[in-house]
Amino acid sequence: MRVFFPLLGRGFIKFQFLARVRWALMGAVWALCATAQAHGYDAGDVRIDHPYATPSQPGELSAQVYFRALKNRGHRPDKLLSARTSLTTGMAWQHIDTTQGAVRKTTVAAIDIPAHADVPMRHNSPQGHTLTLSGLPRPLAVGDRFSLWLRFEQAGEVEVKVVVQQPKDTPAAKTAHAH
């Protein structure tokens, strides 16, 4: 009988402990991956996916805020009316058009979001929108984070967390990765 019971001694207890630690670590890694992938917010029928800002140019006290996607999943149009943050003294919505070869920025009072539509707000969109922050206390750097409150005509107000990141397809990112 002694042959079958050594598994119930210290070795078996150590095995159980290591198995539990392994499962706990796997759960922690899964949770981190789930939260690190992307962050999105809902305001009524509007989905704000991955709000981000690009770093300020050296010496500049302004920056641009973008969204990976701004989607209206509802049956009614909505409008992005305003934004506010304690980080800056001024901001303006701008329409960007690069289809003619030159960058043209036009300040707009609000951003229309048609029903069942996506509004381009990425940094590399040939036509889209951006939020320009001005009057920053210091230039924004990669890794900075701040809160931004967005107010929609139909969906109301929502707080989003903006992460400052260097997009991978910008010249600064390409030269930083060059060897």
C-alpha positions in Angstrom: 0.0 0.0 0.0 2.9 2.3 0.6 3.6 2.5 -3.1 0.3 4.4 -3.8 0.4 7.0 -1.0 3.7 8.9 -1.6 1.7 11.2 -3.9 -0.3 12.4 -0.9 2.8 13.6 0.9 4.8 16.8 0.4 5.2 16.3 -3.3 1.5 16.3 -4.0 0.9 19.4 -1.9 3.8 21.2 -3.7 2.2 20.1 -7.1 -1.2 21.5 -6.0 0.4 24.8 -5.0 2.3 25.2 -8.2 -0.8 24.4 -10.3 -2.8 27.1 -8.4 0.0 29.6 -8.9 0.2 28.8 -12.6 -3.6 29.3 -13.0 -3.4 32.6 -11.0 -0.6 33.9 -13.2 -2.5 32.9 -16.4 -5.6 34.8 -15.2 -3.5 37.9 -14.4 -1.9 37.8 -17.8 -5.3 37.4 -19.5 -6.7 40.4 -17.5 -3.8 42.6 -18.4 -4.0 41.7 -22.1 -7.7 42.4 -22.1 -7.3 45.8 -20.7 -4.1 46.8 -22.6 -5.5 45.9 -26.1 -7.7 49.0 -26.6 -10.0 51.2 -24.6 -13.3 52.3 -25.8 -16.3 54.2 -24.4 -20.0 54.4 -25.1 -22.2 57.5 -25.0 -25.7 56.4 -26.0 -25.5 54.9 -29.5 -22.1 56.4 -30.1 -18.9 54.4 -29.6 -15.6 56.2 -29.0 -12.8 53.7 -29.7 -9.3 54.2 -28.5 -9.0 58.0 -27.8 -5.3 59.0 -28.2 -3.2 62.1 -28.7 0.1 62.5 -30.5 3.1 63.9 -28.7 3.6 67.7 -29.0 6.4 68.9 -31.3 9.4 70.1 -29.3 8.7 73.5 -27.7 5.0 73.4 -28.8 2.2 73.9 -26.3 -0.4 72.3 -28.5 -1.3 68.7 -29.5 -3.9 66.7 -31.5 -6.4 64.3 -30.1 -7.8 61.5 -32.3 -10.0 58.4 -32.0 -9.4 55.1 -33.7 -13.1 55.1 -34.5 -16.1 57.3 -33.8 -19.2 55.2 -34.6 -22.9 55.9 -34.4 -24.7 52.5 -34.1 -28.1 54.1 -33.7 -31.0 55.0 -36.0 -30.7 58.8 -35.3 -27.9 61.1 -36.2 -25.9 62.7 -33.4 -23.5 65.6 -33.1 -20.2 65.9 -31.2 -20.7 69.4 -29.8 -17.8 70.1 -27.4 -14.9 68.8 -25.4 -13.3 69.9 -22.1 -10.3 69.0 -20.1 -8.5 70.6 -17.1 -5.2 70.1 -19.0 -5.6 73.0 -21.4 -7.0 76.5 -21.9 -8.2 76.1 -25.4 -9.4 73.5 -27.9 -11.0 73.4 -31.3 -12.5 70.8 -33.6 -10.9 70.8 -37.0 -11.8 69.1 -40.3 -8.6 67.9 -42.1 -8.4 67.4 -45.8 -5.3 66.0 -47.5 -6.8 64.8 -50.7 -5.4 67.6 -52.9 -1.8 67.0 -51.7 -1.7 69.7 -49.1 -3.0 69.7 -45.6 -6.0 71.9 -45.2 -7.5 72.5 -41.7 -10.8 74.1 -41.2 -12.2 74.9 -37.8 -15.7 73.5 -37.3 -18.3 74.2 -34.5 -19.3 70.6 -34.2 -18.9 67.2 -35.8 -21.9 65.6 -37.4 -22.2 61.8 -36.8 -24.8 60.3 -39.2 -26.9 57.3 -38.2 -25.2 53.9 -38.8 -22.0 55.7 -39.8 -18.3 55.9 -38.9 -16.7 59.4 -38.8 -12.9 59.3 -39.6 -10.9 60.7 -36.7 -7.6 58.9 -37.1 -4.3 60.7 -37.5 -3.7 59.3 -40.9 -7.1 59.7 -42.5 -7.0 61.6 -45.8 -10.3 63.3 -44.7 -11.4 63.5 -41.1 -11.5 65.4 -37.9 -9.2 66.2 -35.0 -9.4 68.0 -31.7 -6.6 70.6 -31.4 -5.5 71.3 -27.8 -3.8 74.7 -27.3 -2.4 76.5 -24.3 -0.9 73.3 -22.7 1.2 73.9 -19.6 4.0 71.8 -21.2 4.3 69.7 -24.4 2.6 66.3 -24.3 5.0 63.3 -24.2 4.5 59.7 -25.1 3.0 57.9 -22.1 1.1 60.9 -20.7 -2.6 60.4 -19.9 -5.5 62.8 -19.3 -9.2 62.9 -19.0 -11.4 64.4 -21.7 -15.1 65.0 -21.4 -17.0 64.8 -24.7 -20.6 66.3 -25.1 -22.9 64.9 -27.7 -26.2 66.5 -28.8 -28.2 63.2 -28.3 -25.9 60.9 -26.3 -25.0 63.4 -23.5 -21.6 63.7 -21.9 -19.0 61.0 -21.4 -15.5 61.0 -19.9 -12.8 59.3 -21.8 -9.1 58.6 -20.9 -6.7 59.9 -23.6 -3.3 58.2 -23.9 -0.4 60.0 -25.6 1.3 57.7 -28.1 3.5 57.9 -31.2 1.6 56.3 -34.0 3.6 53.6 -35.8 3.1 55.0 -39.3 4.5 58.5 -38.5 8.0 59.6 -39.6 9.2 60.0 -35.9 8.1 56.4 -35.1 9.9 55.0 -38.2 13.1 56.8 -37.4 13.0 55.7 -33.8 12.8 52.1 -34.9 15.5 52.3 -37.5 18.7 50.5 -36.7 
